[in-house]
Amino acid sequence: MKIAEILKKEKLSLSFEVFPPKTQTNFESVKNATQEIAKLSPLFMSVTYGAGGGTSKYTLDIAKNIKEQYGVPTLAHLTCVSSSKETVKERIEAIHNAGVTNIMALRGDIPKELEDADRSHWDYKYAIELIEDIKASGYDFCIGGACYPEIHPESANQKDDIKRLKEKVDAGCDFLTTQMFFDNNLLYSFLYKIREAGITVPVLPGIMPITNANQVARSIKLSGSFMPQRFKSLVDKFGSDPEAMKQAGIAYATDQIIDLYANGITNVHIYSMNKPDVAEKIQANLSDILGK
């Protein structure tokens, strides 16, 4: 089932992101974790894709299992950075053959070993080029894209960032998912600006439950997210107590989601980090709101 069609439903919902194993050794443990999350019957589940396509096979294995065993619609991530046109064509075909009808089209993070490489000869430099190739493949995919409420790290300014986002949507993006954020006001401001720019596709807010103090520095590094003082105080108070920090992080994420629902957002995407207990507790906190 296509996510763009699912999102037309007005019922409040959650979706979850999971990631595949890096090696076959821990495939079963990761598969079990994703299955536990699938049992929560989310709106859909997205499965990420390793840098340079290193986990591409596992991405499809996990996505296909979730879809076939639990009836949960799946969204397979696909990145194009440092990939050839031929490789991407093969992966698009593999996604189609697996029966997955939704692709999250991303440029992807540049692998460390290629950060200083000459990129002028690369087949792909931006996600829009991948979106164009997916559209040209002849397969009827629903295409998702990423957006940044706080500006893409490589953009000169937000106006330029939104201009590029509009080009991506016009190329065939059916919906957008935001990078993680911890201050809802940043999202509300962003939504106003992109609607003014003519971007009308659905936007799924991405929420990351920070359940471990060590996640904070990594999250800032990956997304450049602004950390409100209220959140900093939470980490200062509970960061040294793992169980207390976990509970506080879940409560903070839940509070964000409730505020989003109260302000007209219908669908929220949770970066679950393959933690079924965290996904379950957030959903339980919202049980009456979601009608589950």
SULSUL-V394933 format. One record per backbone hydrogen bond with DSSP energy under -1.0 kcal/mol. CO is the residue of the C=O (numbers start at 1). NH is the residue of the N-H. E is the energy in kcal/mol with one decimal. If there is no record, write none. Layout:
<<CO & NH & E> <CO & NH & E>>
This chain:
<<2 & 6 & -1.9> <3 & 7 & -2.6> <5 & 8 & -1.2> <6 & 9 & -1.7> <13 & 268 & -1.7> <14 & 43 & -3.0> <15 & 270 & -3.2> <16 & 46 & -2.3> <17 & 272 & -1.1> <18 & 48 & -2.2> <24 & 27 & -1.6> <26 & 30 & -1.9> <27 & 31 & -3.0> <28 & 32 & -2.6> <29 & 33 & -1.8> <30 & 34 & -2.5> <31 & 35 & -2.0> <32 & 36 & -2.0> <33 & 37 & -1.6> <34 & 38 & -2.2> <35 & 39 & -1.7> <37 & 40 & -1.6> <38 & 41 & -2.1> <44 & 16 & -1.6> <45 & 75 & -2.3> <46 & 18 & -2.9> <47 & 77 & -2.6> <50 & 53 & -2.5> <51 & 54 & -1.0> <53 & 56 & -1.7> <55 & 59 & -2.5> <56 & 60 & -1.7> <57 & 61 & -2.2> <58 & 62 & -2.7> <59 & 63 & -2.4> <60 & 64 & -2.8> <61 & 65 & -1.9> <62 & 66 & -2.4> <63 & 67 & -2.1> <64 & 68 & -2.8> <65 & 69 & -2.7> <66 & 70 & -1.6> <66 & 72 & -1.2> <67 & 71 & -1.1> <73 & 45 & -2.2> <75 & 47 & -2.8> <76 & 104 & -2.2> <78 & 106 & -2.7> <80 & 83 & -2.4> <84 & 88 & -2.3> <85 & 89 & -2.3> <86 & 90 & -2.0> <87 & 91 & -2.1> <88 & 92 & -2.5> <89 & 93 & -2.0> <90 & 94 & -2.1> <91 & 95 & -2.1> <92 & 96 & -2.1> <93 & 97 & -2.7> <94 & 98 & -1.4> <95 & 100 & -1.8> <96 & 99 & -1.7> <101 & 142 & -2.7> <102 & 76 & -2.3> <103 & 144 & -3.1> <104 & 78 & -2.6> <106 & 80 & -1.1> <107 & 81 & -2.5> <111 & 114 & -2.1> <112 & 115 & -1.4> <114 & 117 & -1.5> <119 & 122 & -1.6> <127 & 131 & -2.5> <128 & 132 & -2.2> <129 & 133 & -1.5> <130 & 134 & -2.4> <131 & 135 & -2.4> <132 & 136 & -1.7> <139 & 141 & -1.6> <142 & 103 & -2.5> <143 & 174 & -3.2> <143 & 175 & -1.2> <144 & 105 & -2.5> <145 & 177 & -2.5> <147 & 179 & -2.1> <148 & 151 & -1.8> <152 & 155 & -2.2> <157 & 161 & -2.0> <158 & 162 & -2.7> <159 & 163 & -1.7> <160 & 164 & -2.1> <161 & 165 & -2.0> <162 & 166 & -2.4> <163 & 167 & -1.7> <164 & 168 & -1.9> <165 & 169 & -2.4> <166 & 170 & -2.6> <167 & 171 & -1.3> <168 & 173 & -1.1> <169 & 172 & -1.5> <175 & 145 & -1.7> <176 & 204 & -3.4> <177 & 147 & -1.8> <183 & 186 & -1.5> <184 & 188 & -2.2> <185 & 189 & -2.1> <186 & 190 & -2.0> <187 & 191 & -3.0> <188 & 192 & -1.8> <189 & 193 & -2.0> <190 & 194 & -2.5> <191 & 195 & -2.1> <192 & 196 & -1.9> <193 & 197 & -1.3> <194 & 199 & -2.7> <195 & 198 & -1.4> <202 & 176 & -2.5> <204 & 178 & -2.7> <205 & 269 & -2.7> <207 & 271 & -2.7> <212 & 215 & -2.1> <213 & 216 & -1.2> <215 & 219 & -2.9> <216 & 220 & -2.3> <217 & 221 & -2.2> <218 & 222 & -2.5> <219 & 223 & -2.4> <220 & 224 & -2.4> <228 & 232 & -2.3> <229 & 233 & -2.7> <230 & 234 & -1.3> <231 & 235 & -2.1> <232 & 236 & -2.6> <233 & 237 & -2.2> <234 & 238 & -2.5> <235 & 239 & -2.3> <238 & 241 & -1.9> <241 & 245 & -3.0> <242 & 246 & -2.1> <243 & 247 & -2.1> <244 & 248 & -2.6> <245 & 249 & -2.8> <246 & 250 & -2.1> <247 & 251 & -2.2> <248 & 252 & -2.5> <249 & 253 & -2.2> <250 & 254 & -2.5> <251 & 255 & -2.4> <252 & 256 & -2.1> <253 & 257 & -2.3> <254 & 258 & -2.6> <255 & 259 & -2.1> <256 & 260 & -2.2> <257 & 261 & -2.6> <258 & 262 & -2.5> <259 & 263 & -1.1> <260 & 265 & -2.5> <261 & 264 & -1.7> <266 & 13 & -2.2> <268 & 15 & -2.0> <269 & 207 & -3.0> <270 & 17 & -2.8> <270 & 272 & -1.4> <272 & 275 & -1.4> <275 & 279 & -2.2> <276 & 280 & -2.8> <277 & 281 & -2.2> <278 & 282 & -2.2> <279 & 283 & -2.2> <280 & 284 & -2.5> <281 & 285 & -2.2> <284 & 287 & -1.4> <286 & 290 & -3.1> <287 & 291 & -1.3> <287 & 292 & -2.3>>
